[in-house]
Amino acid sequence: MLIKWVELSPMPIAGWRSLIAGITIWLLLGRPRLRLTKFNLALALSYCCAMICYIVATKWTTAANAIMLQFTSPIYVALLAPRLLNEPTRWWDWVTISVGLAGMSLFFLDQLSPQGFWGNILAIGSGVFLAVLFMLMRSQRAAQPSQGLILGNLLTVFVCLPFMFQTMPAAQGWLGLILLGVFQLGLGYYLCSKAIAHVTAMESLLICMVEPVLNPIWVAIFIGELPQAFALAGGGLVLAATTFRGVLAARDTSLDH
């Protein structure tokens, strides 16, 4: 909804959004002095690559393809987390991933396209980097992963800088950018960095699958574009799958105790 308000191309939106998000997280953390540790730099690089790959993918393929392929990220976590994080992948994780991706396929049924080969490759890359980002945050959950997110936003601004001043946004565009930077990225990733100390990398990514299926709800309320029947069915599948997984995981935890 907010991106529809901002009449800019994707790269300037990514740059301004990340600048505002970086400032937001920095203020929420109490304006800390940033530490250039190996972990923070790795987290920053994975964050920046995930954002830039996704933004460029939306130009080189359909937005639906970009979203679908980015949210293959739980598959990589399911394969790597048992070895890298010592977090087992349960059978219900694979069920949730499968049903969730099926639901998202229904959700974007009328927008998916085989066109845009390199855009699709970049979207897959975005999913890989997103998985790496969440595993890095989870691996350093006792530290301060939010600092790496600030650096990631600054790195994204640096990459997008050549495009940010080509066309300046109007007043409505600035409002959209501020809301995107403060809430979608800034506050959203700040809360994610806090939550990941209490949930696994897999859980955090599967919960994030709810985001794209909620987008049309905000668009319908504020823009007036109504979702199609297939989109509603697909969104229902994603919500049902994540809820199903949450109930089983909670039950398994209670049995362990």
KEKE-3310 file (N, C-alpha, C; in steps of 0.2 Angstrom, whole numbers, plus 5000, padded with zeros to 4 digits):
npx = (5004:5009:5020:5014:5009:5021:5028:5040:5054:5060:5074:5077:5067:5071:5083:5080:5071:5079:5088:5080:5075:5087:5091:5080:5081:5093:5090:5081:5089:5095:5105:5118:5136:5142:5149:5161:5162:5166:5154:5144:5147:5145:5132:5126:5130:5123:5110:5109:5111:5100:5090:5093:5094:5081:5074:5079:5075:5061:5060:5065:5058:5041:5032:5025:5032:5045:5041:5036:5048:5057:5052:5055:5065:5063:5065:5079:5083:5078:5086:5098:5099:5099:5112:5120:5114:5110:5097:5083:5074:5057:5044:5033:5037:5041:5029:5022:5030:5027:5013:5012:5019:5011:4999:5004:5006:4993:4989:4995:4992:4986:4996:5009:5023:5033:5042:5057:5070:5083:5078:5071:5081:5088:5078:5078:5090:5089:5080:5089:5099:5091:5088:5101:5103:5093:5098:5110:5106:5100:5110:5118:5110:5111:5119:5120:5111:5104:5113:5120:5110:5108:5120:5118:5107:5113:5123:5115:5109:5121:5123:5112:5113:5117:5105:5096:5094:5089:5076:5066:5054:5037:5026:5017:5024:5035:5029:5025:5037:5043:5034:5036:5050:5051:5041:5039:5052:5061:5055:5050:5061:5068:5060:5060:5073:5074:5064:5070:5078:5070:5063:5065:5075:5068:5055:5053:5055:5044:5033:5035:5030:5017:5016:5016:5003:4995:4996:4987:4975:4977:4979:4966:4958:4963:4967:4957:4957:4952:4955:4956:4946:4954:4966:4961:4959:4972:4978:4971:4976:4990:4989:4982:4992:5003:4997:4994:5007:5012:5004:5007:5020:5020:5014:5023:5033:5028:5026:5039:5043)
npy = (4994:5006:5008:5010:5022:5030:5038:5033:5025:5008:5007:5020:5021:5010:5015:5027:5022:5013:5022:5029:5019:5014:5025:5024:5012:5014:5025:5018:5009:5017:5026:5020:5017:5011:4995:4987:4973:4956:4948:4958:4964:4953:4951:4963:4963:4952:4957:4968:4963:4954:4964:4972:4963:4959:4971:4974:4962:4964:4973:4966:4955:4949:4956:4947:4935:4938:4940:4927:4918:4924:4920:4907:4905:4898:4885:4884:4887:4876:4866:4869:4874:4863:4858:4870:4878:4869:4866:4857:4851:4849:4837:4844:4856:4855:4852:4864:4873:4868:4868:4882:4888:4883:4889:4903:4902:4900:4912:4922:4918:4923:4932:4926:4922:4915:4923:4934:4929:4932:4940:4932:4923:4932:4935:4922:4922:4933:4926:4916:4925:4931:4920:4917:4929:4928:4916:4921:4931:4923:4915:4923:4928:4931:4942:4958:4959:4969:4980:4976:4976:4990:4994:4986:4993:5005:5001:4997:5010:5016:5008:5012:5025:5032:5033:5039:5053:5056:5059:5068:5064:5068:5077:5068:5056:5057:5055:5042:5036:5038:5031:5018:5017:5019:5010:4998:4993:4998:4998:4985:4976:4979:4973:4960:4957:4956:4947:4935:4929:4921:4913:4900:4901:4896:4897:4910:4915:4908:4913:4926:4924:4927:4940:4944:4940:4947:4960:4963:4966:4978:4986:4984:4990:5004:5008:5002:4992:4976:4959:4944:4929:4917:4923:4925:4912:4907:4915:4911:4898:4900:4906:4897:4886:4892:4894:4881:4875:4882:4878:4865:4865:4872:4863:4852:4858:4859:4846:4842:4848)
npz = (5000:5004:4996:4984:4986:4985:4972:4965:4957:4961:4966:4972:4982:4990:4995:5002:5011:5018:5024:5033:5040:5046:5054:5063:5070:5076:5085:5092:5099:5108:5102:5099:5099:5084:5081:5071:5069:5064:5064:5063:5051:5042:5044:5040:5026:5021:5024:5016:5003:5002:5002:4990:4980:4980:4977:4964:4957:4957:4946:4936:4934:4937:4951:4959:4956:4962:4975:4978:4976:4984:4996:4997:5006:5019:5016:5014:5027:5033:5028:5032:5046:5055:5055:5056:5067:5076:5077:5076:5061:5060:5056:5054:5050:5037:5032:5034:5026:5013:5012:5014:5003:4993:4996:4994:4980:4975:4979:4971:4959:4947:4943:4942:4932:4919:4913:4913:4917:4923:4933:4941:4945:4953:4963:4969:4974:4983:4992:4997:5004:5013:5021:5026:5033:5044:5050:5054:5063:5073:5077:5084:5095:5108:5108:5100:5088:5081:5079:5067:5058:5057:5051:5039:5033:5031:5022:5011:5008:5003:4992:4984:4983:4970:4964:4971:4971:4959:4956:4966:4979:4981:4993:4998:4994:5003:5015:5013:5012:5025:5033:5028:5031:5045:5051:5042:5039:5050:5064:5062:5059:5070:5081:5076:5078:5092:5095:5090:5099:5106:5097:5085:5070:5059:5063:5064:5051:5045:5051:5045:5033:5033:5030:5016:5012:5019:5014:5003:5010:5017:5006:5000:5010:5010:4997:4989:4980:4977:4983:4973:4972:4972:4978:4991:4995:4994:5004:5015:5016:5019:5032:5039:5039:5045:5058:5061:5062:5073:5084:5085:5087:5100:5107:5107:5114:5127:5130:5131:5143)
capx = (5000:5014:5024:5009:5009:5027:5029:5047:5057:5062:5080:5077:5063:5075:5088:5077:5068:5084:5091:5075:5075:5094:5090:5075:5084:5099:5087:5078:5094:5099:5111:5125:5142:5142:5155:5162:5164:5165:5147:5140:5148:5142:5124:5125:5131:5117:5104:5110:5111:5093:5086:5095:5092:5073:5072:5081:5071:5054:5061:5067:5052:5035:5032:5023:5038:5050:5039:5036:5054:5061:5049:5058:5070:5062:5068:5086:5084:5076:5091:5105:5098:5101:5119:5123:5112:5108:5089:5081:5068:5052:5040:5027:5040:5041:5022:5020:5033:5024:5006:5013:5021:5005:4995:5006:5005:4986:4988:4998:4990:4985:5002:5015:5025:5039:5047:5061:5074:5088:5075:5069:5087:5090:5073:5080:5096:5086:5078:5095:5102:5086:5089:5107:5102:5089:5102:5115:5103:5098:5116:5121:5104:5113:5123:5116:5110:5102:5118:5121:5104:5109:5125:5115:5103:5118:5126:5110:5109:5127:5122:5106:5114:5117:5098:5091:5092:5087:5069:5064:5047:5032:5025:5014:5029:5039:5025:5025:5044:5044:5030:5040:5056:5050:5037:5040:5059:5064:5052:5049:5067:5070:5056:5062:5080:5072:5060:5073:5081:5065:5060:5070:5076:5063:5049:5053:5054:5037:5028:5035:5026:5010:5016:5013:4996:4991:4997:4981:4970:4979:4977:4959:4955:4965:4967:4951:4958:4949:4958:4952:4944:4960:4970:4958:4960:4979:4980:4969:4980:4996:4987:4981:4998:5007:4994:4995:5014:5013:5000:5011:5027:5019:5012:5029:5037:5025:5027:5046:5043)
capy = (5000:5012:5008:5012:5030:5033:5038:5033:5018:5004:5009:5026:5019:5006:5019:5032:5018:5010:5027:5031:5013:5014:5030:5022:5007:5017:5028:5013:5006:5022:5029:5016:5018:5005:4991:4984:4966:4951:4946:4964:4965:4948:4952:4969:4961:4948:4961:4973:4958:4952:4970:4974:4957:4959:4977:4973:4957:4967:4977:4962:4950:4951:4957:4940:4930:4940:4938:4919:4915:4926:4916:4900:4905:4893:4879:4884:4886:4869:4861:4871:4875:4857:4858:4876:4881:4864:4867:4851:4853:4844:4835:4849:4862:4854:4853:4871:4876:4865:4871:4889:4889:4881:4895:4909:4901:4902:4919:4925:4914:4927:4936:4923:4922:4912:4928:4937:4924:4935:4943:4926:4921:4937:4933:4916:4925:4936:4921:4913:4930:4932:4914:4918:4934:4926:4912:4925:4934:4918:4912:4928:4930:4934:4948:4963:4959:4976:4984:4973:4979:4997:4994:4984:4999:5010:4999:4998:5017:5017:5005:5015:5032:5035:5033:5043:5060:5058:5062:5069:5062:5074:5077:5061:5051:5057:5052:5035:5033:5039:5026:5012:5016:5018:5004:4991:4990:5000:4995:4978:4972:4979:4969:4954:4955:4955:4941:4929:4926:4917:4908:4898:4904:4893:4900:4918:4915:4905:4919:4931:4922:4930:4947:4946:4938:4953:4966:4965:4968:4985:4989:4984:4995:5011:5009:5000:4986:4970:4953:4939:4923:4913:4926:4924:4905:4906:4918:4907:4892:4902:4908:4890:4882:4895:4893:4873:4874:4885:4874:4858:4867:4874:4856:4848:4861:4858:4839:4841:4851)
capz = (5000:5005:4990:4979:4987:4983:4965:4963:4955:4967:4970:4977:4987:4994:4998:5007:5016:5022:5027:5038:5045:5050:5059:5067:5074:5080:5090:5097:5103:5112:5099:5101:5094:5080:5081:5065:5071:5058:5063:5061:5044:5038:5044:5036:5019:5020:5024:5010:4997:5002:5000:4984:4975:4979:4973:4957:4955:4955:4940:4930:4934:4941:4959:4962:4956:4967:4982:4979:4976:4990:5002:4997:5011:5024:5013:5015:5034:5035:5026:5035:5053:5060:5056:5058:5073:5080:5078:5071:5057:5062:5050:5053:5047:5030:5030:5034:5021:5007:5012:5014:4996:4989:4997:4990:4973:4973:4981:4966:4953:4941:4942:4941:4925:4917:4910:4917:4920:4928:4939:4945:4948:4959:4968:4972:4978:4989:4997:5001:5008:5019:5026:5029:5038:5050:5054:5058:5069:5078:5080:5089:5098:5115:5107:5098:5080:5079:5076:5061:5054:5056:5046:5033:5030:5029:5016:5006:5006:4999:4985:4981:4983:4964:4961:4976:4970:4952:4956:4973:4980:4983:5000:4999:4994:5009:5020:5012:5014:5032:5036:5026:5035:5052:5053:5039:5040:5056:5069:5061:5060:5077:5085:5074:5081:5099:5095:5087:5104:5109:5092:5080:5063:5055:5066:5062:5043:5043:5053:5041:5027:5034:5028:5009:5011:5022:5010:4999:5015:5018:4999:4999:5015:5009:4990:4986:4976:4981:4981:4970:4976:4973:4983:4997:4997:4996:5010:5020:5017:5023:5039:5042:5039:5051:5064:5063:5064:5079:5089:5086:5091:5107:5111:5108:5119:5133:5132:5133:5149)
cpx = (5004:5018:5020:5009:5015:5029:5037:5049:5059:5068:5080:5072:5067:5080:5085:5074:5073:5087:5086:5075:5081:5093:5086:5078:5089:5096:5084:5083:5098:5105:5117:5130:5142:5149:5156:5165:5163:5157:5143:5141:5145:5134:5122:5125:5125:5111:5104:5108:5103:5089:5087:5093:5084:5071:5073:5076:5064:5054:5062:5062:5046:5036:5030:5029:5043:5048:5039:5043:5058:5058:5050:5063:5069:5065:5075:5088:5083:5082:5097:5105:5100:5108:5122:5121:5110:5101:5086:5075:5063:5048:5035:5030:5040:5033:5020:5023:5029:5017:5007:5014:5015:5000:4997:5006:4998:4985:4990:4997:4990:4991:5009:5017:5032:5044:5051:5066:5079:5084:5073:5075:5089:5085:5075:5086:5094:5083:5084:5098:5097:5087:5095:5106:5098:5094:5107:5112:5102:5105:5119:5115:5106:5117:5118:5115:5108:5107:5120:5116:5105:5114:5122:5111:5108:5121:5121:5109:5115:5126:5117:5107:5114:5110:5093:5089:5091:5080:5067:5056:5043:5030:5022:5019:5034:5036:5025:5032:5045:5040:5034:5046:5056:5046:5039:5047:5062:5062:5051:5055:5070:5067:5059:5069:5079:5069:5064:5077:5076:5061:5066:5070:5070:5056:5048:5052:5047:5032:5029:5031:5019:5010:5013:5006:4992:4991:4990:4975:4971:4977:4970:4956:4957:4966:4961:4951:4957:4953:4953:4951:4950:4965:4968:4960:4967:4981:4977:4973:4987:4994:4986:4987:5002:5004:4995:5002:5015:5010:5004:5017:5026:5017:5018:5033:5034:5026:5034:5047:5039)
cpy = (5006:5013:5011:5020:5033:5033:5038:5026:5014:5006:5015:5024:5015:5010:5023:5028:5015:5016:5029:5025:5012:5019:5028:5017:5010:5021:5024:5010:5011:5025:5026:5018:5011:5001:4987:4977:4962:4949:4952:4965:4960:4949:4958:4967:4957:4952:4965:4968:4956:4958:4972:4969:4958:4965:4976:4968:4959:4971:4972:4956:4953:4952:4950:4935:4932:4938:4930:4916:4918:4922:4909:4899:4900:4886:4878:4883:4879:4864:4863:4872:4869:4857:4864:4879:4875:4864:4862:4854:4847:4842:4841:4856:4861:4854:4860:4875:4874:4869:4879:4891:4888:4887:4901:4908:4902:4909:4924:4922:4918:4932:4933:4922:4918:4916:4930:4933:4927:4938:4937:4923:4926:4936:4927:4918:4929:4932:4918:4918:4931:4926:4915:4923:4932:4920:4915:4928:4929:4915:4917:4932:4933:4940:4954:4963:4965:4980:4982:4976:4986:4997:4991:4989:5004:5008:4999:5005:5019:5014:5009:5022:5035:5036:5038:5050:5062:5061:5062:5067:5069:5073:5070:5056:5051:5054:5045:5032:5033:5033:5019:5012:5015:5012:4998:4988:4992:4996:4987:4974:4973:4974:4961:4952:4954:4948:4934:4926:4921:4912:4906:4902:4902:4896:4907:4919:4913:4910:4924:4930:4925:4937:4948:4945:4944:4959:4968:4968:4976:4989:4989:4990:5002:5013:5008:4995:4980:4964:4948:4933:4918:4916:4925:4917:4904:4909:4914:4901:4894:4903:4901:4886:4885:4893:4885:4872:4877:4881:4868:4860:4869:4867:4852:4851:4859:4851:4838:4843:4847)
cpz = (5000:4999:4984:4980:4985:4975:4963:4960:4961:4970:4974:4983:4992:4998:5003:5012:5021:5026:5034:5043:5049:5056:5065:5072:5078:5086:5095:5101:5108:5109:5100:5096:5090:5080:5074:5066:5064:5058:5061:5054:5040:5038:5040:5028:5017:5019:5017:5003:4996:4999:4992:4978:4974:4975:4966:4953:4953:4949:4934:4929:4937:4948:4962:4962:4961:4974:4983:4980:4982:4996:5001:5003:5017:5022:5015:5023:5036:5034:5030:5043:5057:5061:5058:5065:5078:5082:5073:5067:5058:5055:5049:5050:5039:5028:5029:5028:5014:5007:5011:5007:4992:4990:4993:4983:4971:4974:4975:4959:4946:4939:4941:4934:4924:4914:4915:4921:4925:4934:4943:4949:4954:4964:4972:4977:4984:4994:5001:5006:5014:5024:5030:5035:5044:5054:5057:5064:5075:5081:5085:5093:5105:5114:5105:5090:5077:5076:5069:5056:5052:5050:5039:5030:5028:5022:5010:5004:5001:4992:4981:4980:4976:4961:4965:4975:4963:4951:4963:4974:4982:4990:5002:4999:5000:5015:5020:5014:5021:5035:5034:5031:5042:5054:5049:5040:5047:5062:5068:5062:5067:5082:5083:5078:5089:5099:5094:5093:5107:5104:5088:5074:5059:5057:5063:5055:5042:5045:5048:5034:5027:5030:5021:5008:5015:5018:5006:5004:5016:5011:4998:5004:5012:5002:4987:4981:4980:4978:4978:4974:4977:4978:4990:5000:4998:5002:5016:5022:5021:5030:5042:5043:5045:5058:5066:5065:5072:5085:5090:5089:5098:5111:5112:5113:5126:5135:5134:5140:5154)
residu = (MET:LEU:ILE:LYS:TRP:VAL:GLU:LEU:SER:PRO:MET:PRO:ILE:ALA:GLY:TRP:ARG:SER:LEU:ILE:ALA:GLY:ILE:THR:ILE:TRP:LEU:LEU:LEU:GLY:ARG:PRO:ARG:LEU:ARG:LEU:THR:LYS:PHE:ASN:LEU:ALA:LEU:ALA:LEU:SER:TYR:CYS:CYS:ALA:MET:ILE:CYS:TYR:ILE:VAL:ALA:THR:LYS:TRP:THR:THR:ALA:ALA:ASN:ALA:ILE:MET:LEU:GLN:PHE:THR:SER:PRO:ILE:TYR:VAL:ALA:LEU:LEU:ALA:PRO:ARG:LEU:LEU:ASN:GLU:PRO:THR:ARG:TRP:TRP:ASP:TRP:VAL:THR:ILE:SER:VAL:GLY:LEU:ALA:GLY:MET:SER:LEU:PHE:PHE:LEU:ASP:GLN:LEU:SER:PRO:GLN:GLY:PHE:TRP:GLY:ASN:ILE:LEU:ALA:ILE:GLY:SER:GLY:VAL:PHE:LEU:ALA:VAL:LEU:PHE:MET:LEU:MET:ARG:SER:GLN:ARG:ALA:ALA:GLN:PRO:SER:GLN:GLY:LEU:ILE:LEU:GLY:ASN:LEU:LEU:THR:VAL:PHE:VAL:CYS:LEU:PRO:PHE:MET:PHE:GLN:THR:MET:PRO:ALA:ALA:GLN:GLY:TRP:LEU:GLY:LEU:ILE:LEU:LEU:GLY:VAL:PHE:GLN:LEU:GLY:LEU:GLY:TYR:TYR:LEU:CYS:SER:LYS:ALA:ILE:ALA:HIS:VAL:THR:ALA:MET:GLU:SER:LEU:LEU:ILE:CYS:MET:VAL:GLU:PRO:VAL:LEU:ASN:PRO:ILE:TRP:VAL:ALA:ILE:PHE:ILE:GLY:GLU:LEU:PRO:GLN:ALA:PHE:ALA:LEU:ALA:GLY:GLY:GLY:LEU:VAL:LEU:ALA:ALA:THR:THR:PHE:ARG:GLY:VAL:LEU:ALA:ALA:ARG:ASP:THR:SER:LEU:ASP:HIS)
# end
